[in-house]
Amino acid sequence: MSRLDDLRAAFECRQPQGGVPLWELEFHLWDEASGKHVVLGREFQDLSAAEQERALSSNAEIIVSVCREFGFAGLTPPGGLWEWAPGVLAYYVLPEQARWEQLRILREMAPQDLMLISGSGGVIVPPSQGYEEFAYRLYDAPDEIEEMARQTRDRGIEAAKRLRDAGCGAVYAAADIADNHGPYFTPAQMKRFVFPYMHEWAEGVRALGLYAILHSDGNLTTVLDELAESGLSALQAIDPIAGMDIAAAKRQVRGRICLCGNIDCGLLHFGPPAKVYETTTEALTNCKPGGGFVLGASNAVFRETPIEHYREMIRAWRDHGRY
């Protein structure tokens, strides 16, 4: 069985015939893993048109080679999650047109057993700016919030169509609906503004032949059952910093939704390497029986992560990830 077959089985809450699939929401260590340089962010923006074209091809060659080396079953191409913000340009981004061109080139170069996964949006989330105003509007203008949820759903489905046509096999909505203390929204607000439109987004995405994934930080324990019944294919993060135990979460969802994660990004950063290996082994031992589990970090594998720490996660996966 191929890596792609294993990933599909996991997203469908079946036990893969090969091994636990590996996918990262975002992986920023292409340079460190390959010894070559992927050009993104401000550096890419400052290139000439011809230089940008060459950079996109070179990026794809590097990314695909690292995916082969590590055994990734899914790949999130650059450009989706960390958005362009006023005065700030995050690393893992590309201008809009270049993002789609990078996706096209990756689809041409990538092996057929590597699933491309990209962010479509689709689930309402408290904004990173204007947070306090949004909180007031939840109570003072609930109809406006509901309309925002509808528009977010519709935009997410439209984006998913375009991503499917570009060669993606799954899409995710990056929506932090909780913090370390629990869901941001009250139970009544979750029932009105979140769950119905999340369900419709997931149904729309799956009708396109794609898998629908929610990424959310925070402690989601109190809403795991609702998420498991929402029509989502998978939930990514299972945030250990917020106190979530992925083995307990897997017992709670009972094969109704695939769980992706949850090796602590802080552990991957600070180590020690032996603890990375031990933690990964424990996650695999507890979560691989029965399927419905995809291994990865609890969030983006950022550039400051020592590559030798990440390689310990891969080593544990190779030692203990087979069925």
Rosetta blueprint (number, residue, H / E / L):
1 M L
2 S L
3 R H
4 L H
5 D H
6 D H
7 L H
8 R H
9 A H
10 A H
11 F H
12 E L
13 C L
14 R L
15 Q L
16 P L
17 Q L
18 G L
19 G E
20 V L
21 P L
22 L E
23 W L
24 E L
25 L L
26 E L
27 F E
28 H L
29 L L
30 W H
31 D H
32 E H
33 A H
34 S H
35 G L
36 K L
37 H L
38 V L
39 V L
40 L L
41 G H
42 R H
43 E H
44 F H
45 Q H
46 D L
47 L L
48 S L
49 A H
50 A H
51 E H
52 Q H
53 E H
54 R H
55 A H
56 L H
57 S H
58 S H
59 N H
60 A H
61 E H
62 I H
63 I H
64 V H
65 S H
66 V H
67 C H
68 R H
69 E H
70 F H
71 G L
72 F L
73 A L
74 G E
75 L E
76 T L
77 P L
78 P L
79 G L
80 G L
81 L L
82 W L
83 E L
84 W L
85 A E
86 P L
87 G L
88 V E
89 L L
90 A L
91 Y L
92 Y L
93 V L
94 L L
95 P L
96 E H
97 Q H
98 A H
99 R H
100 W H
101 E H
102 Q H
103 L H
104 R H
105 I H
106 L H
107 R H
108 E H
109 M H
110 A L
111 P L
112 Q L
113 D L
114 L L
115 M E
116 L E
117 I E
118 S E
119 G E
120 S L
121 G L
122 G L
123 V L
124 I L
125 V L
126 P L
127 P L
128 S L
129 Q L
130 G L
131 Y H
132 E H
133 E H
134 F H
135 A H
136 Y H
137 R H
138 L H
139 Y H
140 D H
141 A L
142 P H
143 D H
144 E H
145 I H
146 E H
147 E H
148 M H
149 A H
150 R H
151 Q H
152 T H
153 R H
154 D H
155 R H
156 G H
157 I H
158 E H
159 A H
160 A H
161 K H
162 R H
163 L H
164 R H
165 D H
166 A L
167 G L
168 C E
169 G E
170 A E
171 V E
172 Y E
173 A E
174 A E
175 A L
176 D L
177 I L
178 A E
179 D E
180 N L
181 H L
182 G E
183 P E
184 Y L
185 F L
186 T L
187 P H
188 A H
189 Q H
190 M H
191 K H
192 R H
193 F H
194 V H
195 F H
196 P H
197 Y H
198 M H
199 H H
200 E H
201 W H
202 A H
203 E H
204 G H
205 V H
206 R H
207 A H
208 L L
209 G L
210 L L
211 Y E
212 A E
213 I E
214 L E
215 H E
216 S L
217 D L
218 G L
219 N L
220 L L
221 T H
222 T H
223 V H
224 L H
225 D H
226 E H
227 L H
228 A H
229 E L
230 S L
231 G L
232 L L
233 S L
234 A E
235 L E
236 Q E
237 A E
238 I L
239 D L
240 P L
241 I L
242 A L
243 G L
244 M L
245 D L
246 I H
247 A H
248 A H
249 A H
250 K H
251 R H
252 Q H
253 V H
254 R L
255 G L
256 R L
257 I L
258 C E
259 L E
260 C E
261 G E
262 N E
263 I E
264 D L
265 C H
266 G H
267 L H
268 L H
269 H H
270 F H
271 G L
272 P L
273 P H
274 A H
275 K H
276 V H
277 Y H
278 E H
279 T H
280 T H
281 T H
282 E H
283 A H
284 L H
285 T H
286 N H
287 C H
288 K L
289 P L
290 G L
291 G L
292 G L
293 F E
294 V E
295 L E
296 G E
297 A E
298 S L
299 N L
300 A L
301 V E
302 F L
303 R L
304 E L
305 T L
306 P L
307 I H
308 E H
309 H H
310 Y H
311 R H
312 E H
313 M H
314 I H
315 R H
316 A H
317 W H
318 R H
319 D H
320 H H
321 G L
322 R E
323 Y L
